[in-house]
Amino acid sequence: MITVDTLIKITLTSYTHLSPSAEKITKDVLAFLATRATFYFKDQGFSHGVIKACMPEDDTNLNITAAFLKMTALHQLLGTDTGAALLAGYKRAANIFRAESSKDTSEDYTLMPDLFQKDVEKNLFEALDNITSKWHDTVSDHEKCALLASLKEPIDAFFNEVMVNDSDPVMRSNRLALLHRIIRCFECFARFQELD
């Protein structure tokens, strides 16, 4: 599939006499298209947060169809009780990780499953592993959202039973590593930090 970026560059080969550089023109056109797409998505009923979460950060990766499909899947997920609880779990993980990791001189958190003390830690780790093993073979955005939705119960159980900020620094670091893995799992799909 040809990208918008490539299409613009091919078109510009016919206009070599233009004074701005092809790179600048491409950047400006992509920025314009991204802005127009954002207004279009708002008109379709998507929230500002969902749009920001699903639009590429770099305009050169602009794919309006892919963004629309991702927004549709995410919007539908967040409209359910499971989706709302899932977002709350993600935010809790992200907030705790940000607050606790800011106290550390190093942010090298290595996840060591052998250190898990509670079944809920093991269950969450296994649920994350399950998603990782299926992610690249899962094509549909709706199916990816369903995979993320499977994390609701393991995340809820983890926070109900586990104190992340353990007095044992090794346990604390391991649990922060588990939180970091949750965050990365969600952000493989979209920038969940943009959601309200």
N, C-alpha and C positions, 0 to 999 in steps of 0.2 A: 504494500500500500504506500502510495506517495504521500509525503507529509506536506503540510502547508509551507513550512520552511523551505523544503526542496522546490516546491512549485514556484514560489516567489523568486528563488535564485535562478531557476531555469528561465523564467519570464524576463528577468533582468539582463540576461545575456543578449537580448534583442535591443537593449537600451544602453549601450555602452557609453553614449554621449552624455548621460546624466552626470551632473556635477557631484551630488552627494555619493559617498561610497556605497557599493552594493550592500555591504554589511550594515550600514546605518539605515538604509532604506528598508532592508529586511526586518531589522529590529523595530523600526517605527510601524511598519505594516502589521507585524505580529502583535505589537502592543495595542494597536487600534482594534484588531480583530478580537483580542482577548477582552478588551473593554466592552465591545459590542456584544460578545458572547455572554459576558456577565449580566448585562441588562436583559438579554434574551432569557437567560435562566431565571432571573428574578421574575420576569413576566410569566414564566411557567409555574411559579409558585414555590420555587426553592428558596430556603432561607439563606441569608448572607453567610452564615457559618458553614452550611452544607456546600455552597458554591466555593468558598475559600478552601475548604477541606479537600475538594475534588479537582479544582483547577490546578494545572501544573505551576510550580513556582517559577519555572523558566519558560518564557513564552515560546522558545524555539521547540518545545515539546508539545505545543498546542495541538490537541486532537479533540475537536468539539464533540464528535459523536461519542468517543470513549468517555469524555467528561460527563456528558449527558446520561449515559448508561450507568456510570458510577454514582452520580447524584441521585438518580431514580432509585437504585438499590439502597443507598444509604438513607435517603429520605423515608423510604418505606420501613426500613429497619427501625429508625429512630421514632417512627410513629406508633410503635408497639410498646407494650409494657416491658418486654424483654430488652428492646433497644434502649429504652430510657434507663433501665437498671444497668445495662452494659456500659452506657456512657458514664453513668455515675461511678461505676467500678473503675473505668479507665481514668477518670479524673482523680479519684482517690489515690490510685497507684501513682499517677504522674505528680500529684501534689506532695505526697509523702516522699517520693524519690527526689524531687527537686529540693525539698526542705532539708532532708537528711544528707544528701550528697553534697550540698553546699557547705556542710560542716567538715567535710573530709579534704585532706590535702591531695589525695589521689582518688580518681574516679574509675579505677581499674577494678570493677566488680566481677569476679569470676564465679560462675554458678557451679556449685558442687553438690549434686544430688545426694551424695552419701551423708551429707550433714543434715538432711531433713529429719526433723524430730516428730512431726505430726503427719497424719495421713492426708490432711488437706493440702499440705505443701507438695507431697508426692502426686496427689491427684491433679493439682494445678499444673505441675511440671509435665505430667503425662498428657494433659489436655493441650498444652502448648506444643508439645512434641507432635501430637496427632495432627494439629493444624499445619505445622511446618512440613510434615511429610506429605500432606495433600495439596498444599497451597499452589505449587507451580503447575500441577495437573488440573487445577480448577480454573476453568476459563471464564465462566459466567460471574458477573459481579454479584448477582443474587446468591449464588452458591458460596461465594467468598463471605458474604454477609452472614449466611447461615453457619459457616464455620466459626466466624467471630461470635455469633450468638451462643454457640456451644460453650463458650467460656463463662457465661453468666453465673451458673451454679458453682463452678470451681472457684471463681473470684470471690463470690459472696461468702462461700464457706471459709475461704482463706482469711478474709478480713474479720469474720466472726470469731475465729479461733486463734489467730496468730498476732502477736505483737511484733511488728517489724523492728522497732527500735529496741532490740534486746540488749540486756546488760552485757552479754558476751559479744565482744566486737566481731568475732568470726561469724557468729550466727546472724548478727545484724547485717554484716556485709553480704552474706549469702542470701538473705531475704531481700536486700536491696537489689541484688543481681536478678532475683526472680521478678521483682517489680519492673526492672529495666527490660526484661524479656517480654513482659505483658505489653509495655509501651511500644516496643519495637514491632510486636505482632500486629497491634492495631494500626500502627503507622505504615506498615507494608501496604495497607489498603488505601488509607487516606490520612490527611493531617488532622487527626482527631483533636489536637490542641486548639484548632480554630473553631470548634463547636461550642455553642453556648450551653 
